[in-house]
C-alpha cells in the first residue's frame, strides 16, 4: 500500500499501521481510536481503493480489447499533409484580424484566401511563388483551411496576389502595427535597424531600383536592391522598405526616423509629450 507523504511522527507509525490492518481485515476495534490517526487512515484507504479501481479498469479494458498484429512492411500510405505549423499560423492570422484588414483593402473572399495561402506558405516554408504554390497544393493541409476552396488553382494566381499585397503594403502595415501593439504592448523605445541586399541575375533594365553597389553576397557583377527593416525590442517589424542597390545605413536613417515619427498613431507611441515621441529617449541601433 502506498501511504504517500505522512505528516506523522515516526513514533506513531505503529498506531497507524494497527488501524490500517483493522480497516483492511474488516475488524472493528473495541478500543477508542485517536481521531487524527483514524482520519489519516481513512484518507489512505480512500486513495488505495481509487488506485485499485483504476488498476482493475485498466485490466478489464485490456482483457476486452481486440488486438491484431500488422506487418508494417506490408502497409502503405498516401495524401500526406503537414498540419502543425499551419494550425499555429492560422490561429495567429485570426488573432491579428488579417481577414478584416484585407477586406478593408478591397480584397474579395478568393483574394483573401490566396493571400492567406501565400503569406502562411512564406512563413512556414520560405521559397518562390512557384514553390509556395507546389507546397500548398501537394504537401500542406492549409489547402483545406482557407475560406474559398483553392485546390487545383493555377500558379498565376499566386503570382498576382503577391503584387496586390505589395500595392496595399502601407495600408496593411499601418493596421497591423496597431493590432500588434494592442496584443503585445511593451512600451518599447529601443529599435534595431539593418540593411541587406539581394542581386538579380538579369540586366533588370526596367527596374529603376536595380543598381550596382556593394553586394553582401559578393556578386559585384549583378544589379542589386537594398532591403531595409526596423524591429522593436521584441522583434516586431516597425518599418520596412526597398531601396536602390547603392543605398547604405547613413543615407536611409533619416527616412527611417521620418517614418517612425508617423507611427505616433500606435497606442504605445502616442500620448508621449502630447502625442509626440521624445526623441532624446529613443535608441536606434544599426546592425552591421
Secondary structure, DSSP 8 states (H G I E B T S, - for coil): -------S-GGGHHHHHHHHHHHHHT---SS---HHHHHHHHHHHHHHHHHHHHHHHHHHHHHH-------GGG-------B-HHHHHHHHHHHHTTHHHHHHHTT--HHHHHHHHHHHHHHHHS---HHHHHHHHHHTBGGGGSSSS--TT--HHHHHHHHHHHHHTHHHHHHHHHHHHHHHS-----EEEEEEEEEE-SS--TT-TT-B----TTS-TTS-EEEEEEEEETTS-EEEEEEEETT--HHHHHHHHHHHHHGGGGSTTTTTTTTTS--GGG-EEEE--
